[in-house]
Amino acid sequence: MTLPRVPSWVQDAVFYQIFPDRFAKSTRVPKSPSLEPWGDPPTPLGFKGGDLLGIAERLDYLTDLGINAIYLNPIFQSAANHRYHTYDYYQVDPLLGGNRAFGELLQACHARGMRVILDGVFNHAGRGFFAFHHILENGPLSPYRDWFHIQGYPLRAYDSSPRRPLNYASWWGLPELPKFNTATPAVRDYLLAVAEHWVREGIDGWRLDVPTEIDDGRFWRALRRRVKAVNPEAYLVGEIWDEAREWLRGDRFDALMNYPFSRSCLGFFGGPRLDTSARPGGYRLRTLGARAFADRIDTMLAWYPWNVSLAQLNLLGSHDTPRTLTLLGGIKDRLKLAMFYMMTSPGAPCLYYGDEIGLAGGPDPACRAAMPWDRSRWDSNLHDHVRRLIATRHRHTALRRGTYATLYAARGVYAFARSHKAEQLIVVINANEHAVEVRVPVPPIVRDGMSLRPILGEHPGTVASGRTSPFPLAALSGGVWQAL
């Protein structure tokens, strides 16, 4: 079987997801006096004034953290702070600094070897999108009437009610998000041209929003062909919240946002502190023991060819979920342990902005607070922990590209091996709220008499009778050892 071809750089990437209105603002982008105060709790409709030059001016921070790829939530002109209500796909929102600011940011990122992927929202537009506005003005006489799924005139874009329901298809019935009719050739041509245009402008890929809502494999195959013809190394990652093998066969996407990974991590590392009342993406969260966690991870890794698993976008949380710290009961040691696993497991890790300094918050809009730049408000210990984890991942190829094998899973302890050529690593995690001492089996390539040098951790070890010497692990901690 021919393996799907995925971009080679993704396996070595550590992504950082940025919600542009909330990360950083620059004095070089004019600001409205009606902006919400930066530090106030976020609201559904309010704008904080973050912009793309603000991101460019904070690249030193990201570089120091170890980030080498950025995923930006939508940046195109829109009437919403999240910008999923796009009304011009060729213009970066002037509130973010416009096309010029994006060009500066992209150039600055590439100068540092940092990749940039954009959020592609091709299922629906905003009510201000030119073709929808044309229908609002001209009704059935508009030449654009087949660009959307119109069920009657005049459009009830602003005055629908239970007695006068919406008369056009929209995402989840929201009037502000009219759904494109991608069966119309002109619509397909427009959207595919947008996808190609921004890759020609230099972006390194697309995160594709709600792709299952466009139930047309031909559209996604055409998008892949157009994008990859410009840049074969462009990364295409879809927002699909569960297993989706048919999307990762090499003709549509390279990877998915790995929400099954997120739910598994929350279940194991949250333990008794997990907020099981939360429903991120509509999915129930369940606490998991070590064996159940191991089974879920092994099952997940078997879904796709190995090179695809190595390119999955692994995340703990995003703009669509409560903050990970909040879901883990506010226990920062549990967040540290979840970060530890994300940085040592297969797939490209993706940090949601602010998680590394301890931002908390419930569902949208609380999970979209402004990034505080007063370091006295940071959890510096957490920040340094994440920075150290990322640096370790960058130093050890086995953590990025190595094979993966579960070694032990019982009584709150989980151990696995990562192997790449001559590099053999053993990772052990204690998810208990008490210290443990554990000996774990080693893979056959690790022989008796070999020493185990701590990479993350303090205690060296040895191998005897196919097992490690006892590893002492503090409560809610993990360690990585290299076999020599």
Secondary structure, DSSP 8 states (H G I E B T S, - for coil): -------GGGGG--EEEE-HHHH---TTS---TT---TTS---SS------HHHHHTTHHHHHHHT--EEEE---EEESSSS--SEEEEEEE-GGGTHHHHHHHHHHHHHHTT-EEEEEE--SB--TTSHHHHHHHHHGGG-TTGGGB-B-SSS--TTT--SSS---B-BGGG-TTSBBB-TTSHHHHHHHHHHHHHHHHTT--EEEESSGGGS--HHHHHHHHHHHHHH-TT-EEEE--SS--GGG-SSSS-SEEEEHHHHHHHHHHHHGGG--TT--GGG-------HHHHHHHHHHHHHSS-HHHHTT-EEES--TTS--HHHHTTT-HHHHHHHHHHHHHSSSEEEEETTGGGT----STTGGG------GGGS-HHHHHHHHHHHHHHHH-HHHHH-EEEEEEEETTEEEEEEEETTEEEEEEEE-SSS-EEE--B--TTS-TT-EEEEEESS--EEEETTEE--EEE-TTEEEEEEE-
